[in-house]
């Protein structure tokens, strides 16, 4: 009950704000007309037309100000209690300015009704009594309820604007998801290297100091690279930059990835029967991420710290296969279906390919098939 009372009071306040605006315009209009009547013998119809202009011009001038949409949107949201997505931004299009003007006129007209009701009662009775004041407040509450129903149509986004807002939100969600995958792939791989190398260094610190020093150097380099990648992404987010052009590694950096993985302690056999040739940029980038995630899992879960990597380009497809032995008796020896496998599966499927990961004859095999050329009719693949 208290909530309903507060809502009614706030809506009455909103209408009374319109009444104050209407009263100010009426005083200005009456003052100007009175001066004209006193100083000139203009006919009544001329004065009436001029009075109409004096009323309309301030309304239009105020209502067409782009910031008026923000002012009225804040007032309607806080006082009328309506949800107006996008209404807190200034009017940028002619359609938005037109709807804002219509709303501003309605706001002032609603206030004018209250002013006229009170003024008429005073003229008829000669005094302002409590019942008349109560009646004016009831009228204001009813007008406020009506304005609350109309506000979303005039101050809120149109159908096309709602679609644009929805598309913008979807694009933002997709971009956040892409950035999350990038951070997971780059930083997650580096952390895996750090974990493995730190564990190995701890075990041989007293018996093989040379290996321990090399492991610490690898940890330092991996941490530095991960920090640089993370700092770059966060810098773009802080500056609200265009993250669509975020630099990403591709298969051109495959040799460096293989060396870093071997340095982390994985005995990796790299098989590429023949050169891959020139690949579309998006295929090369996503192929690199597939290899990176698969090698990260091999580094974590390989039963004997060995793995094989194979990349083959055949019949318009890029085939990527990573295998490592797993200990069937240890559930922890198998990669979990976490963000990494889901992420690379989404990447591959987005390019029209497929990814299969699972145990085969005592080995964990990750196989990705990515089309090198787009399917017929799908357009040119980004390079």
Beta strands, then each sheet from edge to edge (+ up, - down):
strand 1: 267-271
strand 2: 306-314
strand 3: 317-325
strand 4: 354-360
strand 5: 363-371
sheet 1: 1+ 2+ 3- 5+ 4-
end
